[in-house]
Amino acid sequence: MKNKTAFTAYKHEISYEPKGYIGTLDWFNIAECARKRMIEMSPDLDVWRGNRRSFYTALQMMDVHNVGFMD
C-alpha cells in the first residue's frame, strides 16, 4: 500500500502506511467507539440500534465466546 498523509488537530503533517487487515485490537477500538456512540445517541432509538449492531459485530469479529445479538 502507498503511504498516506494525514494532519493532526494541531496541523502537523504525519505520514503513515495503512494496514491491509483489521486485527483484534482494531476491532476492540471499533467496539469501544460504538459503545460510546450508543451512550451519546440513546434518545434516538434507530441510531442506537445501528450502533448496538456495530458493537456486537465487533465483538464477534474479536472471536469473543458467547456473543449473541440481543434484538
C-alpha positions, -999 to +999 in steps of 0.1 A: +000+000+000+011+035-006+020+059+022-008+083+031-006+118+046-028+130+074-029+161+095-033+162+133-057+186+151-027+209+155-020+209+117+011+187+120+016+165+089+022+128+095+028+100+071+016+065+076+011+033+057-024+018+061-028-019+071-044-044+048-063-061+077-082-054+109-067-070+140-082-078+174-071-045+189-087-026+160-120-045+165-118-036+202-114+000+193-144-002+169-164-018+197-154+009+222-163+037+198-197+021+190-204+017+228-196+054+233-220+063+204-247+041+220-245+062+251-245+096+232-273+086+209-296+068+234-325+092+228-326+082+190-337+046+191-329+038+154-294+053+156-288+035+189-298+001+173-273+007+145-245+014+170-255-016+190-253-038+159-218-024+153-208-031+189-219-067+187-204-072+153-170-060+165-173-084+195-180-113+172-150-104+149-128-104+180-138-141+184-152-135+219-171-165+231-209-164+239-216-132+219-251-130+205-273-103+192-300-092+216-325-078+191 
